[in-house]
Amino acid sequence: MEQISKNSLSDQIFHLISSKIVQNALKPGEQIYETQISKELGVSRSPVRDALRMLEQIWLVDRTPKGNYQVSALSLERIMHLYETANVIYQFVFSKAAENITPTEVKELEKLMARLEDSLAGNDFDVYLTYITKMAHKILKIAGNPMIERIATELMPTAERVQWMSITSQPDQLQNVLTHLRQGYNHVIAKNPEKAAAAFKDFCTAHIQVVVDSLKPTAEKQAAG
């Protein structure tokens, strides 16, 4: 791992490990050792320990019986829990955004949508994931409920992980997925709360379905064994 500065070490280490988990560079079940990371980054173990605790709180790592950490499994059950939770939160958020959006915010969202669609044209998954997250943050701000925003922000790394799995396992389905988001955006700027919420549900369902389809054979094989 690359060297990092001494400022906000825990946060920097958190984001460094989080991005590796999201993009599957660190795989489910893989052990993460405080000592190894502290040596690679040239830092003490304390900020590494803090970062791992933060990752545990948002379900990216699990504590083992021996007190170590490992990358959490992305099981069908966890994916479905995320799907159910995201649907409840973001249907509300898209609905509220449609009620609250201003002309300035319309322009800001349009720029984000344009970057998303450009990333799709170039099959640039890193850019797609960056801007889908920026879009989520923007919609949350427009919705204007800080308690919902905090809960949704804690879920984002797991949501990014699921989306990364979706777009890398079946990239040909991404056009269909993004079409639903474009519809949600259109309904938000048209100030149609009900249709904006429904479009998000379609977007979320499309992403989740790709992942579920890719995981089902493995889950069925494990169940049979």
N, C-alpha and C positions, 0 to 999 in steps of 0.2 A: 504494500500500500504506500501511496505517496506521502511525503512529509507535509505537515500542516503547521500553521502558525500557533502561537500560544494563546490567542484570544478565543474565548468561548469554546474551549477545547471539547467539553462534553457535547455541545450542540454540533460542532463540526464532525466529531467522531460518530455521533448519532446519524447525521445525514449521510456520511460516507458509507456506513454499514447498511443503512436503510436502502440506499440506492442499489447496492450490490444484491440485497435480498429481493427487492422489487424486480430487478432485471435478471434474476436467477443466476447471477454470478456466484452467490452463496446459495446452495441448494437446500431444500427441506431435509432436516435431520443432520445437517453439517454442524460440527462442533465449532464454537467460537471461543477462543481462549484469551483471557485478559492479558496474560503475560506476552503472548505472541503479538497481539495488536500493539501493546505498549512499546515493545521492542521495534516493531516495524515503523511506528510513527514517531518514535523518539520521545515519548511522553511517559508520565507516571501511570500506574495502574488505576489511580483514583478517578480521573475523568473517563477512562474506559469503562470502569464499573458503573459510573453514573449513566453513561450512554446506553449500556446494556440494560440497565433498569428501565430507562425510558422506552427502549425497544420492547421490553417485556410488557409494559403497560399498554402498548398499542398492538399487541399480539403478533409481532414479527419474530420474536424469539421466545423460547420456553426455558424455564429453569429445570435442570435435570436433578434427580435425587442426590447426586454427588455435589450439587451446588454450582455446576458449570452451566453454560448456556448453549443452546442449539437453535438452529433456524426452525421455526414452527412449520408444521405440515399444513399444506393448503388443501384440506380435505373437502369433500363434497358438502359435508355438514357445515363447515365453517363458511364455505362459499354461499350456501343457501341462507345462512344467518346474516351474512353481509348483504345479500340481495334483499332480504326482507326489511332489514334496517334502512338501507339506502333508499328503498322505495318509499318508506314512510317519511323519511326526512326530506328527500329531494322533491317529491311531489309537492309537499308543503312549500319548499323553498322556491321552486319554479312558479308556483301559484302566487306567492307573495311578491316575487320579483316582477311578475306581470302587472301586479297592482302598483308597484312602487317605482318602476323604472323611469328615468329621466332621459331627455334627448342626448345629453352628454354620455350617459351610460350606454345608450343604444350604439353610439359610435365606437365606444370602447369594446363592447361585445362583438361588434361586426369585425373589428380588427382581429380579435381572437379567433373568430370563426374562419376568417380568411387564412390565418396561419395554420389552423387545423386542416383545412381543405388542401392547402399547399403541401403540407406534410404527407397527406394521403397520396397526392399525385406523385410524390417522390419516394414513397414507401419509407419515409424517415420516421421510424417508430419512436426514437428518442424525442424528437421534436413533437410528435403527436402526444406523447405522454406528458411532456412539459406543458403544452398548451391546453390539454384537457383538464389538467389540474389548475392552471391559471383561470380557466373558464369556471370551474367549480368555485374557486375562491371568490371570483367576481360576482357570480350569481348569489352566493351566500351574503356578500356585503350588501347587494341590492335588496335582498330579502329583509335585511335589517333586524334579525333576531340573534343577538350575540350568544345566547345559550345554545341555540341550535347550531350556530357557527362553530362553537367550541367542540361540540360532540362530533360534528361532521369532519372537522379537521383531524381529530384523533383517528377517525376511520380511513382517512385518505391514503396512508401508505398501504393498507391492505387492499383498498380499492384499486390503487395503482398496480399492485401485484397481480390482481385478478385481470385487470385490463391488459397488462403486459403479456400474460399468458394467452389471453384471447387474441391479441393482434399478431403474436408470433406463431401461434398454432394454426390459425386459419386467416392469414392476411387478406385473402380474397373476400372475406365477409365484412371487412372494415368499411367498405363503401356503404353497405346497407346500414351498419351501425351508425355511421356519421350522418346519414340521411335523417334518422330519427332525432339526432341532436339539432340539426339544422331546422327541423320542424318545430322543436321546442323553442329554439331561439326566435323563429318567426312568430310564434304565438306569444312569447314574452313581449316582444316589441309591439305586437298588435294589442297588447293588454287584454289577453284572453286567458285568465287564470286556469280555467278548467282544461282547456286544450293544451296549455303549456305543461300542466301536471301529467296529462295522459301521454304526451310525447316523451317526457322523461322516462316514464314507466316502460315505454317501448324501447328506448335507448338502453336502459339498464337490462331489460330482459334479453335483448339481442346480444349484448356483451356476455352475460352470464350463460346463455344457452351455448355459445361457442365453447366456453370453458367446460361446462358440464358434459357436453358431447365428447370432448377430448379426454376427460377423466373417467367416464363411465366404463370403458373396457378394462382399465386397471382396477377400478373398484369392484367390478363384477368378478374379475379373476381372483382378487384377494378374498372375496366372499366365498367363492367356490372352493378355494384352497383351504 
